Amino acid sequence: MLKGIAASSGVVVAKAYKLVQPVLNISRRNVEVEPELLKFEEALVKTRNDIQTIKEKAVGRLSDDDLAIFDAHLMVTQDPEFTGQMIEMIKSEGINAEFACQEVSGMFINMFESMEDAYFRERAADIKDVSYRLSCHIMGYELANLSLIQEEVVIVAHDLTPSDTAQLNKAFTKGFATAIGGRTSHSAIMARSLEIPAVVGIAGLLDHVNHGDVIVLDALDGVVLINPNEDELKHYKAKADRYADLKNSLKVLKDADSVTLDGHHVELVGNIGNPVDADKVLENGGEGVGLYRTEFLYMDAQALPSEEDQFVAYKSVLEKMGSRPTVVRTLDIGGDKELSYLPFPHEMNPFLGYRAIRLCLDRTDIFKTQVRALLRSSVFGKLCIMFPMIATLDEFRTAKKFVKDTEAELLAEGHAVSKDYQLGMMVEIPAAAILADQFAKEADFLSIGTNDLIQYSMAADRMNEKVSYLYQPYNPSLLRLIKLTIDGGHKEGKWVGMCGEMAGEEMAAPLLLGLGLDEFSMSASSILQSRKMIRSLKYSEMKEMADKALNMSNEAEVVALVKKTLKLD
């Protein structure tokens, strides 16, 4: 039995398909330049054709957002900074093409992997995918074609690239397990899109599994069992049946109220990154959008998106949501989240630097384009505009005035703007949480961003493995900051939500309910399970539990309290 990270839920039993890709032993050689350049160009054309073919085969099985990954891969092959440096090395140094590819791609991979932001670190996988495929073609190796699999299997691999994952056919690929990876890697994200169970980050996986072994993939608890006995097979098949029954039973809650046993109502909404994700929120009974991460509009573009491009995207989500609230976060980028087409200053502490609202209030040209698009879209739904990274009242007031001034300009130009849109802020800096009652006098709502609030409260980078023990969502100090924020909002009659990862966690929901949180925003796939839990709890009991948790001394005591109260042991 091997342990890993559950990346996409499910329990399956099938034969192992051990994906063994060519091992590239690349060393530097001196070559004749012209033939080597020709070989490189031919390999580059084959690589582009491969990527285009993979994308075409994936149409209908992947969302437009997932398909866009392959557009990004094609752009890598056409990037003069990428391929141009390889060509220059071949010419100037007279070296073999695969070595030039390895050197240049290694430089790009190291650059991305050194970034603090998880999203950008995972983008190194794109460079690895493209450069590996290119190197294989240069060296004359054939790559496995997973789309040709014709029997039920669990894919077992060191890693699955986006190209690999896009070839998977759900009819035959029942799940996959990889030796490396995390929940934010492309393979994990695409597995969730395809609803294929996946366990990643399994140390020693390939040393223990042979092609054709029977595999139990328990992607609920992050376990892989190799060649199980009859009793183990019986146990996991029963577990798979229970999970299938659970998924079916949750569907009846799609249109149910998110209300406790004693009548306390909360809202369960979804986090999205693009208009396609809004469909998934609705399919899972979401009561709105609690976080629209607009930075993906900028990350997926080759230049700053125009007002019209943004207007179309925002309008699409608002129309889909109708009378349901849609919370749109203004551009949250800068520092560690860089854009290739927008230069940022180098910073020693990018998480504490020039980013989010700080960037927008400085680059008002960029901010105005987004605000105009948002306000124009406001007439198509229930818009809530949310400013990220607010630290002081002056920042909020400046941002709010900017929106109101832009509204006046639009009205003067003859554009329609809703009279009912809301202006709120993320609470992700401790200073804002402590002063929440003052912010609530001027904001229409507050939304807690726990990912950053935790790392700022503990002075610990959440991506640094050396201090990962300090990433403690259940620490009483954090719970007190959350309580301060909720009470501060309620004091002024304002609603308070949470859009950090904590909102969708099974252990956290009862605590947050007891602390008085009004709105829980999470991934679409977590909504129905959270609704089931909320409907099984008593608000009065959760308040009592939360009050006890606030007065405990450490996270372990809080976790033990929750488990005892909910009888989870």
N, C-alpha and C positions, 0 to 999 in steps of 0.2 A: 504494500500500500504506500503510495507516494502522495505528498501534500503540496498544494500550490495555492494559487489565488483564483477564487471563483469570479470569472469575468463576464459570463453570460449564463443565466440560470437554466437548469434542467438536469435530468438524470437519464442516461442512455447506456445500453449494452450493445456492443458490436465488435467486429474484428478490427484490429489495428492496421492502418495503412501507414507504414513508416516512410515518411517522405525524406529521402536522402538525396540532396542536391549535390552537384559536382563540387568537390573540394578544390579550390583554386590555389595552387602553389605558384605564386608570382615572384619572380626575381628580375632584377635589372639586367637587360641585355643590350648590346649595341647592334643596331640594325641599319639597313638601307632605308633612307627616309621616305622616298616616294612610294615604294610598295607598302610600307607600313602605314602611311597616310591613307592609301587606298583601302587597306584592310580595316582601318579604323572607321572610315566613312561607310563602308559596307555594313559593318557591325552596328553602327549608329542607325542606319536605315532599318535594319532588321529589328533593332530594339524598339524603334518608333512603331513599326508595323505590329510587333507583338502587343504593345500597350494598347494600340487602337483596336486590335482584334479582341483583346480581353475585355475592353470597355464595351464593345458592341455585343459580346456574348452576355454581359452582365445586365444589359438594359432589360428592364422589366422585373429583375430580381433585386436590384439595389435602388435606393432612393437617388434622386438627382444630386443630393449632397455627397453621397458616397461615390457616385460616378465621377464627381468633380475631382476626386483624388487622382484619377487617371489623366485628367486634363493637366493637373499640377505636375504629374510625372512627365507628360509630353513636353511641358514647358521647361522642365529640367534638362531634357535632351536638346532643347533649342536655345538654352541659355548660353550666350557667348562667354560669360564669366566661368561657366562650368566646362563645356566642351572646348571652348577657345583656349583655355589654359592647357588642356591635354594636347591639343594640336601644336601649340607653341612649344611644349616640352619635347614632343617627338621631333619637331623641326630643329630646335636650337641645340638639343642634347644628343640627338640621334639615338633615342632609346625606344624600346618596344612599347606598343600602344597599351597593353594591359598594365604595365608598370606605371605609365603616365596616368591612366585611369585610376589606379589604386592611390597614387600620391595626391592627385587633385581631389578626388572624392573623400579621401581620408581627412584632408584639411577642412572641407565643408562639414563633414560629419562631426569632427572634433569641435568645430565652432558651435554647431547646434547643440551638441550634448553638454557643452559647458554652460549653456544658458540656464538660469534658475527656474524659468517657467516650464511646467511639465508639458504644456502643449507644444512648445518649441523644441524641447528635448526629444519628444516623440517624433518630430518632423525629420530628425536624423534618419529615421526608418525609411522615409521616402528616398533620400539620397542613396542609402544602402541598397534598396530595391533596384533602383535604376542602374546604379554602377555595377552591381552584381550581374544583372542581366546583360549589360553592355560588355563586361569582362568575359562572360561565358561565350558570347557571340564572337568576340575577338579571338578567343582561344579555341573555338570550334566545338564547344560542348553543347549538348542538347539539354533543355530544361524539361522537367516533368510537367505533364498537362493534366491537372486535377479534374478538368471538366470531362475527361474520358472515363472516370470511375463509374462502374455500372453495378456495384453491390453496396450494401449498407456497411459503412465503415466509420471509425473514429480516426481522424488524421492525427498522426503523432509526428512532431517536427521540432527542430531546434527553435525555429521561429516561423511564423507565416507572414509573408509580406502582403501588402494590400493586393498585389497582383495575384498571389496565391488564393487569398480569401475570396476575391471576386469570381474565381473560377468554380467555387464550391456549389454543388447542386444539392439543395436541401433534401431531395428525394433519396439521395444516397449518402451524403455526408451528414451523419447524425450528431457529430460534434467534433471538437479538436482539442488537443493538449499540446502545449509548447513548453520548452525548457526555460525560455526567457519571456519577458513581457510583463505588462501591468494593465490595470483597468482602463487607462487612458490611451493605450496603444491602438493603432489603426485596426489591427486584427481583432482586438476586443470590441471596439466600437462597431465594426462591421458585423461581428458575430451577433451582437445585440440587435442590429438592424435586421439581420436575416433570421433572428430568433433561433440560432444554433447554439447549443450549450458549449461552453468553453472553460477550460481551466488552464491558466498560464503561470509562468514562473516556477516550474517544477524542476528543482535541482536534480541532476542525474537521470532525467527521464529517458534519454536515448540509450543509456547504459543498461537499462532494465527491460526495455520493450523490444520485441522482435516483430517483424512483419508477419501478420496473420494471428498474433496473440489475441485472445478474447480480452476486451477492455471494458471495465465499468468506469464510466465518466460521471462522477457525482459533482456537478457544477453548482450545487447548493452549498456544500461544505468544502469545496475545493479539493476533492480527493480523486485519485486515479488508482484503481485496483486492477492488477494484471493477473490474468488466468484465474478467476475466482472459482471456489469450489461450489458445490450445489447449494449449500446453505447460504453462502454469500450471494449467489445469483438470485436465489429466492428473495432474500432480504432487499436487494437493490431493485429488483423488478417490482416488488411491492412499493418501495419508496417512489419509483417512477410513476406507478399508477396513482399513488396518493397526490403527487405533485400535479399530474394531469387533471385529477379530480378537483384539486384546489384551483387551478387556473380556470377550469370551467365554472366552478362555483362562484368565482370572483366576478364573472361576467354579469351576473344578475345584479351586481352592485353598481353597474355603470351609471345608472340614472338615480341611484339612491342618495339620500342626504348624508352628509358627513356630520353625524350627530351622535353624541354619547348616549349611554343608557339613561342618563338623567336629564337629557334634553339640551345639552350645550352644543351649539353649532360652530364648526370651523370650516374654512375653505381649503380644499386640496387642489392645487394648481400645478402647472408644469413648467420646467425650465426648457427653453428651446434655443437653438442657434440659427435657425432659418425657417422660412415659411412651411417647408415640408414637415418639420417637427411638430407644427401646430396640429396637423391632422392626427398624429399619434396621441397628442394630449386629449383630443376629443374622443378618439377611439377608446381611450382608457378612462373615460368619464371625468376628465379634468374640468374644473369649474372656472378655468381661465388660464392665463399665462402669468406666472409670477416673476419670470426673468427671461427677457429676450436679450441674448448676448449679441449686441449689434457689431461687436468687433470682428465677427466672422465675415461680415460684409466687406470689411476692409482687408482682412487677411487673405480672402479668396480672390481679391482683385489685383490687377497689375498697376493700378493707379488709384488715387482717392475716388471712391464711388461718387457719382454725380447726385445732385438733389433728386433728379427724376428716378434714377436707379433705386435710391433709398426709399423714395415715396412709394414706388411700386411694391417693394418688399414689405414695408410697414402696412400699407393698405391691404395687402393680401392676408396678413395675419389678423388684422382687425376685422376684416369682413368675415373670416372664418369663425372668429370668436363671437361675433355679434354683440349681444348684451353682456357677455362675460368680460371681466376686466383683463386688460393686456398691459403688463408692466414692462416697459421698454427701458433698458439701461443705456444711457448715453455712452459714447465711445470710451471704453475702458482699456486703453492701450498706452504704451510708453514705457521707458525704462527697460524692463526685461522682455516686454512684448514689442518687438521691433517690426517695422514694415520695411520691406526691401526698397520701396520707393520714397520713404520718408526718413531722412536722417535724424537720429537721436543722439544726444550727447552721451559719451561714455560715463558711467556712474559706478562708484564703489558699492553703493547700496541701492540697487534699482527698485526694490520693493518699497523703499522709503523715499523715492525720488520723484522725478518728473513724469507723471503718469495720470491717467484718468481725468478727473475734473481739473487738475492742475495744468495738464496739457491743454485742455479745451479752453480754459479761461485765458491762456496765453496765446493759443492759436485760434482766435475767434473766427477766422476765415473758415477753418475746418468745422468748428462748432456750429456756426450759423447754417452751413449747408445741411447738417443733420437736423438741427432744430426746425428749420423751414420744412423739411420733408416730414418730420414728425407731426408738426402742427397742421400741415395740409391733410395728413392722413387721419387726423383726429375725428373728422366728421363721419368716418366709416365704422366706428366702434367705440368702445369704452377705453380710451387711452389714459395710461398713467406713465408719466415720464419720471425716470429715477436717475439721480446723479450719484455716481460712485466716488468713493474715496474722500468724502466730505469730512474735514477735520474741525472747521470753525464755522460759527454763524455767519461771519462775513463772506466766506466762500459760498454758502448756501444762498445768502441774500443776493450776491453778485450773479450767480447762475440763474436764480429765479427772475431777477430783473432783466437779464439777457433774453430769457424766453419771452417775457412779457413785451419787451421792446420789439422783438422779432415778430410777435403776434400782431402788434400794431402796424408794422410794415406790411405784413401779408394782407391784413384787412384793408389797408390803404390801396393795395394793388388790386383789390377785388377778389381775393381768395377767401373761401369760407373756412372758418376755424370753429371747432366745437366750444361751447361755453362751459362744458362740464369736464374737460380733461383735468387730471390731477398732477401735482408736482410733489415729488417725494425724494427720499434719499436713502442710500445704503448706509447702514451703521456697521462699519468694519474697522473703525479706529477707536480704541478705548476712550479717548477724549470725547468722541461723539456719543458713546453709550452713557458716559457719566453725565453729560449735559442734555440727555434725550428730552427731558421735560421742556427745555428751552427751545430746542429744535422743533418740537411738536407744536409749539405756538405758531410756527410759520410754515411748516410742511404739512401736506395733506395726508401723508402716510410715512412710515418708517419700515425699512426691510433690512433684516440682520444678515450680513454676509459672514458666516462663521469661519470659512476657510482662512480669511485674512485676520479676522478678529482673534482667532486662537493664536496665530503665530505672532501677532503684534502684542497680545497680552502676555505671552510666555517668552517673548524676545528670542524666538527659535524658528529658524527657517524650516518650513514644513517639508521642503524637498531635500533637506540635509539629513542623511541617514544617521550621522553621529549624534544628532539631537532629536531624532524622531520620537524618542520617549516623552518629549515635552509637548507633542501634539496631542493634547488631552481635552477632547470635547466635553467630557463629563466632570472636569475639575470644578469644584465649587466656585472658584474665582470667576470662571467663565459664566457659570450659571447665574452668578450675581449680576454680571454685566448685562446678560440677556434680560434678567428680571428688571433691572434699572430701565432698560430700553422699553420694555413692554409697559411698565407702570408709567413711565414718562409720556408715552404716546396716549395711553388710556386717560391720563389725567386731563389731557386736552381734547378728549373725544376723538382721537385719531386711531385708525387701525394699524396693527403692527404685524408684519410678515417675516418670514425667513426664507432666503433663497440659497443658503449655503448647503453643502452636502449633508449636514446634520439633520435637516428637515425631513429627509426620506429614510432615516435609519430607524430600525425597529426598536432599538433600545432608547433612542432619543425622543421619539414621538410622545410617549406617556409623560415624560418630564416636561417637554415643551407645552403640552396640553395643560399640565398643572400650573405652569408658569404664566398661563393666560395668552399664549400666542394665538392670533386670529387666523393667520394664513400660513400654510405649509407649502412651499414650492419645491418640487423634486423632479427626477426623471419620470417620463410618462409611464414607464413600465412599473414604477413603484406605487402609483396612485391607488389602484384598487386594493392592493395588500394593506396600504396605510388606512384606507377607508374601512376595511374590515376590522382593523385593530381599534380605530377610534370608536366604532360602533359597539365594541365589546367592553369599553371602559366606562367608569363613572368619573365625571369631572370632579366631583367633590373628593373622591378618594385620591385622584391624581394631584389635586391641589395640596392635600395633606402630605403626600409623598414628596412633592416638590419643595414644600416648606422645610421638611426634614433635610432634604439634600442640600439646601442653601446653607445649612448650619453644620455640614460635615467638613472634615479636614483634608480629604484627598479624593481623587477620582475613584480609587478602588472601593472606598466606602459607598460612594454614590452608585456605582455599578452593582454592588452587592444588594443595596437597598432596592433598586429597580427589579432585580431578579427575584428577590424575596417577595416583593409586593405583587408582582405579576405571576409568581410561581413558575419561573422559567427554568429553575434548576431541576 
